[in-house]
Amino acid sequence: MSHNYATPLTPEKRLARVLARIPALWGINIERLPDAPDAACWRARLDVPGQAAQAWTTPAPTMVDALEQAWRQARTLMA
């Protein structure tokens, strides 16, 4: 009997998924905030060619979360 259960995304799979969505010409900036609490110490931004510099994301608990926030910001900019 086969089962069709979805496997949860690991942090590595989430990172690969978001990096695959970002065009190669866009710059990626990721920063770890040294004085921030561990609950929110990462922020990111994407540099889209031909657009003004984006603002940094709000601090996020993981690098992947910050990068996904930056992707959402850039995507709304392009829409």
PyMOL commands that set and color helices and strands:
alter all, ss='L'
color gray80, all
select helices_A, chain A and resi 11-21+38-40+63-78
alter helices_A, ss='H'
color red, helices_A
select strands_A, chain A and resi 27-32+42-47
alter strands_A, ss='S'
color yellow, strands_A
deselect
rebuild
show_as cartoon
